[in-house]
Amino acid sequence: MLKRSARLFNLSNHSEARITTLNSGLKICTFNESSPVSSIGLFTPAASRYETEEYLRCGRLLEKHALVEKFEGDASFLKISKQIHLTNFRELMCGRIDCLRWEIEGALSTLIKMLIKPTITEQSIKSAVDIALTQSIDTIRREPHKILFELLHQAGYKKKTLGLPCFTLNDAEYLNKITPEKLQNFISTYTQPDRITVCALGIEHDVLVSLVEKELDSIFASPDWVTIPAPAQMSEVAEYTGGVTYEENLTAPQSYAKFEEDNRTMIGMMFEGAPRGGDEYFTMRVAQSMLGGGEAFETGGPGKGILTKLYREGLCRNGWLESAHCISSSNKDCGLFGVYGSTSHDNNKNLANFLLYQLTTVSERITPQIVQMAATQFLTQTFIQNESREESVHEFGQELAMTGKILTAAEIKERVADVSVKSIQDFVSKRAGKPKTYSIYGNLEGLTSQS
């Protein structure tokens, strides 16, 4: 039974978007394209933000358990598609599959089997834990910016709500305590119809609605499905606090490639950002585009983002600076905005001073021309990214799940056009006297006392 339906038009991919909310509260969004390839994403809140003490790291294990389902389960999974992706977005768990249009029913069944109704056994739990503690940790060590982002969230929210870690490098204590029953209870607690979003490209809307009703109604109506009341964390508002976290690391990660991975210090500085769908969201995103940044050397050669402030005022002038980026993170009720960078261990103080200057004085160093260029760049990147199936499913699925709606391209252009020098200055000045968030991963010498 359909509760309500809405139609939108998205100018970036020239397709009509339709949104339907079922009586159960489940949200479905489609972009019907003529391509023979379809993409479908399933979003649930079975992620780290809502974990209680009882369920710590269950979101991480569910993500890895889905990989066990993919590689060790029914071989029909890989007959449908080899493009199966799983992502823990901190607030949402997402599974996405790219497949041929006529395989969409099997793709939806596969996502449900991975994230909502998995086959959980002692052996599958053991395999998932092995994945989390071996391949995953090795990969994370080679991407230290992911460790820095975790530290920033933990500091920014005092290890509560959005500060609950998606992972740590010492997760064995938690993962080894998770039993099949506990993981199933975790899924049953957080995965209810009114908290599920399905987003797809390349399929007729009414067809997907029928498939979702057919596949999920039978699961939630089954006597085998146990509904566990949601904990208080489900309604707890994320509260930004600011703070400091750091982890010393002076050893380069083991490299799988020809050359040794760089041994460097990474520092991040942030203040409270804007929530997804908030009045200041696009102001924050334009400011992010204005600061921009990049690497001293990137695949394809240096120069990407060379017109942004972090590149012109940092990477082009300081030989010791290896990377500098402006980043933001937005969730349904809160967000983070700031800068991070990397350098050799002996230049850690130079990096800290550079990032602090860029973050705290940005509103004093802008002109209408700079803001206009950043707004144009943001719109260009947004619409180009939305041409990608992966980006479209993730972007629209998250937006619908967090805000209950999807903005059209025309609405985005209108809101970005309202961003001005004054709105960016107001955005920064509101946060100037509030606590900042600082995180360091690398050489701590001379920095921790200053923090």
BELZI-V528249 format. One record per residue. N is the residue number from 0. OMEGA is omega in whole degrees, 0 to 359 (none if undefined). BURIAL is b if it has 16 or more other C-alpha atoms within 10 Angstrom, else e. Layout:
n->N omega->OMEGA burial->BURIAL
n->N omega->OMEGA burial->BURIAL
//
This chain:
n->0 omega->180 burial->e
n->1 omega->179 burial->e
n->2 omega->177 burial->e
n->3 omega->182 burial->e
n->4 omega->180 burial->e
n->5 omega->177 burial->e
n->6 omega->177 burial->e
n->7 omega->174 burial->b
n->8 omega->181 burial->b
n->9 omega->186 burial->b
n->10 omega->188 burial->e
n->11 omega->179 burial->b
n->12 omega->172 burial->b
n->13 omega->178 burial->e
n->14 omega->180 burial->b
n->15 omega->178 burial->e
n->16 omega->177 burial->b
n->17 omega->181 burial->b
n->18 omega->176 burial->b
n->19 omega->173 burial->b
n->20 omega->180 burial->b
n->21 omega->177 burial->b
n->22 omega->180 burial->e
n->23 omega->183 burial->b
n->24 omega->180 burial->b
n->25 omega->183 burial->b
n->26 omega->180 burial->b
n->27 omega->178 burial->b
n->28 omega->178 burial->b
n->29 omega->169 burial->b
n->30 omega->184 burial->b
n->31 omega->179 burial->b
n->32 omega->181 burial->b
n->33 omega->182 burial->e
n->34 omega->176 burial->e
n->35 omega->180 burial->e
n->36 omega->178 burial->b
n->37 omega->173 burial->b
n->38 omega->181 burial->b
n->39 omega->179 burial->b
n->40 omega->178 burial->b
n->41 omega->184 burial->b
n->42 omega->175 burial->b
n->43 omega->179 burial->b
n->44 omega->179 burial->b
n->45 omega->185 burial->b
n->46 omega->192 burial->b
n->47 omega->185 burial->b
n->48 omega->189 burial->b
n->49 omega->183 burial->b
n->50 omega->172 burial->b
n->51 omega->179 burial->b
n->52 omega->181 burial->e
n->53 omega->188 burial->e
n->54 omega->181 burial->b
n->55 omega->180 burial->b
n->56 omega->177 burial->b
n->57 omega->177 burial->b
n->58 omega->178 burial->b
n->59 omega->182 burial->b
n->60 omega->178 burial->b
n->61 omega->178 burial->b
n->62 omega->180 burial->b
n->63 omega->178 burial->b
n->64 omega->177 burial->b
n->65 omega->175 burial->b
n->66 omega->176 burial->b
n->67 omega->177 burial->b
n->68 omega->183 burial->b
n->69 omega->189 burial->b
n->70 omega->183 burial->e
n->71 omega->183 burial->e
n->72 omega->182 burial->b
n->73 omega->182 burial->e
n->74 omega->180 burial->e
n->75 omega->177 burial->e
n->76 omega->186 burial->b
n->77 omega->174 burial->e
n->78 omega->180 burial->e
n->79 omega->181 burial->b
n->80 omega->171 burial->b
n->81 omega->179 burial->e
n->82 omega->179 burial->e
n->83 omega->186 burial->b
n->84 omega->179 burial->b
n->85 omega->184 burial->b
n->86 omega->173 burial->b
n->87 omega->182 burial->b
n->88 omega->179 burial->b
n->89 omega->178 burial->b
n->90 omega->183 burial->b
n->91 omega->169 burial->b
n->92 omega->183 burial->b
n->93 omega->169 burial->b
n->94 omega->181 burial->b
n->95 omega->179 burial->b
n->96 omega->169 burial->b
n->97 omega->183 burial->b
n->98 omega->172 burial->b
n->99 omega->189 burial->b
n->100 omega->184 burial->b
n->101 omega->177 burial->e
n->102 omega->187 burial->e
n->103 omega->180 burial->b
n->104 omega->177 burial->e
n->105 omega->179 burial->b
n->106 omega->178 burial->b
n->107 omega->178 burial->b
n->108 omega->179 burial->b
n->109 omega->179 burial->b
n->110 omega->178 burial->b
n->111 omega->180 burial->b
n->112 omega->180 burial->b
n->113 omega->192 burial->b
n->114 omega->184 burial->b
n->115 omega->183 burial->b
n->116 omega->180 burial->b
n->117 omega->173 burial->b
n->118 omega->187 burial->e
n->119 omega->178 burial->b
n->120 omega->176 burial->e
n->121 omega->181 burial->e
n->122 omega->180 burial->e
n->123 omega->175 burial->b
n->124 omega->180 burial->b
n->125 omega->180 burial->b
n->126 omega->179 burial->b
n->127 omega->178 burial->b
n->128 omega->179 burial->b
n->129 omega->179 burial->b
n->130 omega->183 burial->b
n->131 omega->187 burial->b
n->132 omega->181 burial->e
n->133 omega->184 burial->e
n->134 omega->185 burial->e
n->135 omega->182 burial->e
n->136 omega->178 burial->b
n->137 omega->179 burial->b
n->138 omega->181 burial->e
n->139 omega->180 burial->b
n->140 omega->180 burial->b
n->141 omega->177 burial->b
n->142 omega->188 burial->e
n->143 omega->178 burial->b
n->144 omega->177 burial->b
n->145 omega->176 burial->e
n->146 omega->179 burial->b
n->147 omega->180 burial->b
n->148 omega->177 burial->b
n->149 omega->179 burial->b
n->150 omega->180 burial->b
n->151 omega->179 burial->b
n->152 omega->179 burial->b
n->153 omega->180 burial->b
n->154 omega->185 burial->b
n->155 omega->183 burial->b
n->156 omega->178 burial->b
n->157 omega->176 burial->b
n->158 omega->174 burial->b
n->159 omega->180 burial->b
n->160 omega->181 burial->b
n->161 omega->177 burial->b
n->162 omega->175 burial->b
n->163 omega->187 burial->b
n->164 omega->169 burial->b
n->165 omega->180 burial->b
n->166 omega->164 burial->b
n->167 omega->178 burial->e
n->168 omega->180 burial->e
n->169 omega->185 burial->e
n->170 omega->186 burial->b
n->171 omega->182 burial->e
n->172 omega->182 burial->e
n->173 omega->185 burial->e
n->174 omega->182 burial->b
n->175 omega->178 burial->e
n->176 omega->184 burial->e
n->177 omega->179 burial->b
n->178 omega->175 burial->b
n->179 omega->180 burial->b
n->180 omega->181 burial->e
n->181 omega->180 burial->e
n->182 omega->178 burial->b
n->183 omega->177 burial->b
n->184 omega->177 burial->b
n->185 omega->179 burial->b
n->186 omega->182 burial->b
n->187 omega->181 burial->b
n->188 omega->189 burial->b
n->189 omega->184 burial->b
n->190 omega->175 burial->b
n->191 omega->186 burial->b
n->192 omega->184 burial->b
n->193 omega->178 burial->e
n->194 omega->183 burial->b
n->195 omega->175 burial->b
n->196 omega->175 burial->b
n->197 omega->180 burial->b
n->198 omega->183 burial->b
n->199 omega->174 burial->b
n->200 omega->175 burial->b
n->201 omega->176 burial->b
n->202 omega->178 burial->b
n->203 omega->186 burial->b
n->204 omega->184 burial->b
n->205 omega->178 burial->e
n->206 omega->181 burial->e
n->207 omega->179 burial->b
n->208 omega->179 burial->b
n->209 omega->180 burial->e
n->210 omega->180 burial->b
n->211 omega->179 burial->b
n->212 omega->181 burial->b
n->213 omega->186 burial->e
n->214 omega->189 burial->e
n->215 omega->180 burial->b
n->216 omega->181 burial->e
n->217 omega->180 burial->e
n->218 omega->185 burial->e
n->219 omega->177 burial->b
n->220 omega->183 burial->e
n->221 omega->176 burial->e
n->222 omega->179 burial->e
n->223 omega->182 burial->e
n->224 omega->181 burial->e
n->225 omega->178 burial->e
n->226 omega->180 burial->e
n->227 omega->181 burial->e
n->228 omega->182 burial->e
n->229 omega->178 burial->e
n->230 omega->182 burial->e
n->231 omega->182 burial->e
n->232 omega->182 burial->e
n->233 omega->181 burial->e
n->234 omega->181 burial->e
n->235 omega->179 burial->e
n->236 omega->178 burial->e
n->237 omega->182 burial->b
n->238 omega->177 burial->b
n->239 omega->181 burial->b
n->240 omega->189 burial->b
n->241 omega->180 burial->b
n->242 omega->184 burial->b
n->243 omega->170 burial->b
n->244 omega->177 burial->b
n->245 omega->179 burial->b
n->246 omega->182 burial->e
n->247 omega->177 burial->e
n->248 omega->181 burial->b
n->249 omega->183 burial->e
n->250 omega->177 burial->e
n->251 omega->178 burial->e
n->252 omega->178 burial->b
n->253 omega->185 burial->e
n->254 omega->173 burial->e
n->255 omega->185 burial->e
n->256 omega->184 burial->e
n->257 omega->185 burial->e
n->258 omega->178 burial->e
n->259 omega->177 burial->e
n->260 omega->181 burial->e
n->261 omega->176 burial->e
n->262 omega->189 burial->b
n->263 omega->174 burial->b
n->264 omega->177 burial->b
n->265 omega->180 burial->b
n->266 omega->176 burial->b
n->267 omega->177 burial->b
n->268 omega->184 burial->b
n->269 omega->166 burial->b
n->270 omega->185 burial->b
n->271 omega->180 burial->b
n->272 omega->181 burial->b
n->273 omega->177 burial->b
n->274 omega->176 burial->b
n->275 omega->181 burial->b
n->276 omega->180 burial->b
n->277 omega->183 burial->b
n->278 omega->184 burial->e
n->279 omega->186 burial->b
n->280 omega->184 burial->b
n->281 omega->172 burial->b
n->282 omega->179 burial->b
n->283 omega->183 burial->b
n->284 omega->176 burial->b
n->285 omega->176 burial->b
n->286 omega->177 burial->b
n->287 omega->179 burial->b
n->288 omega->180 burial->b
n->289 omega->178 burial->b
n->290 omega->172 burial->b
n->291 omega->180 burial->b
n->292 omega->181 burial->b
n->293 omega->181 burial->b
n->294 omega->176 burial->b
n->295 omega->173 burial->b
n->296 omega->181 burial->e
n->297 omega->176 burial->e
n->298 omega->184 burial->e
n->299 omega->178 burial->e
n->300 omega->181 burial->e
n->301 omega->174 burial->e
n->302 omega->179 burial->b
n->303 omega->181 burial->b
n->304 omega->189 burial->b
n->305 omega->179 burial->b
n->306 omega->180 burial->b
n->307 omega->187 burial->b
n->308 omega->181 burial->b
n->309 omega->178 burial->b
n->310 omega->185 burial->b
n->311 omega->185 burial->b
n->312 omega->182 burial->b
n->313 omega->186 burial->b
n->314 omega->181 burial->b
n->315 omega->186 burial->e
n->316 omega->186 burial->e
n->317 omega->182 burial->e
n->318 omega->182 burial->e
n->319 omega->184 burial->b
n->320 omega->184 burial->b
n->321 omega->177 burial->b
n->322 omega->175 burial->b
n->323 omega->184 burial->b
n->324 omega->167 burial->b
n->325 omega->184 burial->b
n->326 omega->174 burial->b
n->327 omega->178 burial->b
n->328 omega->182 burial->b
n->329 omega->176 burial->b
n->330 omega->189 burial->b
n->331 omega->184 burial->b
n->332 omega->183 burial->b
n->333 omega->179 burial->b
n->334 omega->176 burial->b
n->335 omega->177 burial->b
n->336 omega->180 burial->b
n->337 omega->184 burial->b
n->338 omega->172 burial->b
n->339 omega->180 burial->b
n->340 omega->181 burial->b
n->341 omega->178 burial->b
n->342 omega->175 burial->b
n->343 omega->185 burial->b
n->344 omega->185 burial->b
n->345 omega->178 burial->e
n->346 omega->184 burial->e
n->347 omega->180 burial->b
n->348 omega->177 burial->b
n->349 omega->180 burial->e
n->350 omega->181 burial->b
n->351 omega->181 burial->b
n->352 omega->180 burial->e
n->353 omega->181 burial->b
n->354 omega->180 burial->b
n->355 omega->178 burial->b
n->356 omega->182 burial->e
n->357 omega->185 burial->b
n->358 omega->189 burial->b
n->359 omega->183 burial->b
n->360 omega->186 burial->e
n->361 omega->184 burial->b
n->362 omega->181 burial->b
n->363 omega->188 burial->e
n->364 omega->181 burial->e
n->365 omega->178 burial->b
n->366 omega->177 burial->e
n->367 omega->180 burial->e
n->368 omega->179 burial->e
n->369 omega->180 burial->b
n->370 omega->179 burial->b
n->371 omega->178 burial->b
n->372 omega->180 burial->e
n->373 omega->179 burial->b
n->374 omega->178 burial->b
n->375 omega->178 burial->b
n->376 omega->179 burial->b
n->377 omega->180 burial->b
n->378 omega->180 burial->b
n->379 omega->180 burial->e
n->380 omega->182 burial->e
n->381 omega->184 burial->b
n->382 omega->176 burial->b
n->383 omega->179 burial->e
n->384 omega->181 burial->e
n->385 omega->171 burial->b
n->386 omega->177 burial->e
n->387 omega->180 burial->e
n->388 omega->181 burial->b
n->389 omega->182 burial->b
n->390 omega->182 burial->e
n->391 omega->181 burial->b
n->392 omega->180 burial->b
n->393 omega->184 burial->b
n->394 omega->184 burial->b
n->395 omega->178 burial->b
n->396 omega->178 burial->b
n->397 omega->181 burial->b
n->398 omega->180 burial->b
n->399 omega->181 burial->b
n->400 omega->185 burial->b
n->401 omega->187 burial->b
n->402 omega->181 burial->b
n->403 omega->180 burial->e
n->404 omega->176 burial->b
n->405 omega->178 burial->b
n->406 omega->174 burial->b
n->407 omega->178 burial->b
n->408 omega->179 burial->b
n->409 omega->178 burial->e
n->410 omega->178 burial->e
n->411 omega->180 burial->e
n->412 omega->180 burial->b
n->413 omega->181 burial->e
n->414 omega->178 burial->e
n->415 omega->179 burial->b
n->416 omega->180 burial->e
n->417 omega->180 burial->e
n->418 omega->183 burial->b
n->419 omega->175 burial->b
n->420 omega->182 burial->b
n->421 omega->181 burial->e
n->422 omega->176 burial->b
n->423 omega->178 burial->b
n->424 omega->178 burial->b
n->425 omega->180 burial->e
n->426 omega->182 burial->b
n->427 omega->185 burial->b
n->428 omega->178 burial->e
n->429 omega->186 burial->e
n->430 omega->186 burial->e
n->431 omega->183 burial->e
n->432 omega->181 burial->e
n->433 omega->181 burial->e
n->434 omega->176 burial->e
n->435 omega->177 burial->b
n->436 omega->181 burial->b
n->437 omega->175 burial->b
n->438 omega->180 burial->b
n->439 omega->173 burial->b
n->440 omega->182 burial->b
n->441 omega->183 burial->b
n->442 omega->182 burial->b
n->443 omega->186 burial->b
n->444 omega->177 burial->e
n->445 omega->184 burial->e
n->446 omega->188 burial->e
n->447 omega->179 burial->e
n->448 omega->179 burial->e
n->449 omega->181 burial->e
n->450 omega->none burial->e
//
